[in-house]
């Protein structure tokens, strides 16, 4: 009899202990453990609570609250081979950056300017993970320690803080005063960076976005010059570049654009031809493209270009979380306007739309 009582008491005690343990587990605050590594590594962005400084626009977008926080492998977007008939830059398997082509702005890092065309490979830097280049003779690159460097044409304020924008300064090609012929440090703690035609956007490891330079020059009234690096966004996971406009994708799935907007390619009405700071244009997005859909080129000898300059898209393209694609800008919709073809060429009539339209992604 005593044995049975003892067994019953023992069973009740064990069940009580189990119940208490379960209760504690459910009542205890739940914590998540994520690795927090630099964004220039191959690790995914760490998940964090979303915070957005641009509350006025974001609070009006109901879809945002239903989105999971986006994470992107930034290394998937590194550029390792880019160029045109003027210059070609590539990063080899040993993380060495090489360049070839023109050196009129010192953009090959030879410590001097010259008017020669360098067909031979020129070693520019080591420990490089990402490179970008613009037809204006500017090259930037990021090293494994998160430092951003630049060299080449300094007339548009990306590489040098000119006191004010000058049309004469902008077009004074090859002027020794406008050139940086050895790499200079532009910013540290950088995850990613992209060039526009005459501007730069930088994504830092804290997910902030910084911009500076000339935001598209058309004539005296249609440009914006940002002399110093300006913080414009938080919580970004990706930024884009290209000849026309920039875009940023935030953790909450919103897309923000700025830059040239003559064809509504920013997703903003064309009565604002130059968008100086980012504006929110889309939500529920998981990817965005401007300039080119594929940044790395398959040319490894500069002579293979045969004088052909790759054309950038005058569009912003977005992928939504449901897998659909959307596009705005040149050749989309049914709006009509006389569009300036860059700032030195003849204007032309075009069809465009600043509203995003469904797009079949090839």
Buried (B, 14 or more C-beta within 10 A) or exposed (E): EEEEEEEEEEEEEEEEEEEEEEEEEEEEEEEEEEEEEBBBBEBBBBBEEBEBEBEEBBEEBEBBEEBEBBBBBBBEBBBBBBBBBBBBBBBEEEBBBBBBBBBBBBBBBBEEBBEEBBEEBBEBBEBBBBBBBBBBBBBBBBBEEBBBBBBBBBBBBBBBEBEEBEEEBBEEEBBEEBBBBEBEEBBEBBBBBBBBBBBBBBBBBEBBBBBBBBBBBBEEEBBBBBEEBEEBBBBBBBBBBBBBBBBBBBBBBBBBBBBBBBBBBBBBEBEBBBBBEBBBBBBBBBBBBBBBEEBEBEBEEBEEBEEEEBEBBBBBBBBBBEEEBBBBBBEBBEBEBEBBEEBEEEEEEBBBBBBBEEBEEE
